Amino acid sequence: FFLPVVAAVRAQVQQEPFLETTEGTGINISCSHPNKQMEDFIHFYRHLPGRGPEHLAGTSRRSKDLLEMAEHLWMSEDRQSSALWLDRPRRGDAAVYYCALGD
């Protein structure tokens, strides 16, 4: 199945436009944010068809602390990239995944 990925509108965030995996095969949804400021949060959202966006994981302000799905969110030491790991995706996980950078 396919996992469309869309970068959030804020221009400093870049993602692969499209990812594909098979059911049960883990996948990384990566996000590049080279202009991330120390005070910026980084968040990942999933938008399933016919539903509103769902917050999956994020970082807290000015620290490397991770919120919610912490074991599934990775951030580089220089904080310029991050990735959300989907461990065993199923067909029901096919959605648009957003990476967002903000206050």
N, C-alpha and C positions, 0 to 999 in steps of 0.2 A: 504494500500500500504506500501511498505518497504522503509526505508531510510538507505542505507548503509553508514556507517561512517568510515572514515579512518584517523588515526593519521598521522600528518605530520612526515617526516622522522627523524627530530631531536628528539633524543631518550627521551628527558625529557618530552615529551607530550604524554598523554594517553587518549584514548577515548573508549567508548563502540563500539564494532565492528559492531553492527547492531541494529537499532531501527525500531519500527513499530508503526504506528498510523492509525486511520481512517480519511477519508477526513473531514476537518473542526474541528478536535480535536487537540488542541494545544500540542506541544511537546517541551521538552528541549533537546538540544544537548550539553552535558556536556564535559568538557575538564579539565584534571588534569595536572598541570605543577608545581610540587613541587620545582623544581630547577630554577624557573624563576628568573632572575636577574632584578634589578631595571630598567636597561636600555633596557630590552627586550620589544618588542611589542607582543601583542597577537592578532591574526586575525582569522576570520572564512571565509572559501571559500565554494562555491557550484560548483560542476562539473556536469552539465547536460549531458546526452548522446549526442555525436556528436558535443559538443561545448567545448570551453576553460573554465578554471576555472574562476569563478566570485567572486570578493571580496564582502562580505556581511557586515562585521562589524569588528571593531578593536579598540584597545586602542592606545593612544598616549604615547610618551616617558616620563618616570619619573612622570607620573601623573595618576589620575584616570579618566581623561577625555576620553570620548568615541567618536568614529567617526561614521558617517553615521547612521546605524540603532541603535542608542544609546538606545532607549527604549526597544530594544530586546536583548541587551547584558548585562550580569551580571558578576561581578567579586567579588570573596570573599574578605573580609577585609584584609586577609593576602596575597592576590594576588596569591595563590597557585592553584586556580581553577576558571573556568569561565564557562559560559553556554550561548548558543544562543537560544532564545525562538522563535519558529515558531508559530505564533498566530492561524492562520486558514489555515493549509497546504492543498493544493489540489494535485490531482494526478500529475499535472505538476511540483510539487516541489520534486518529487521522484528523488533523485540524490545522488551522493557521497558528503558528507560534510566533510571538512577538518578543523582541528584546527592547526594553525601554530604559532610557537614561534620564534622570530628572532629580528634582529637589526631594 
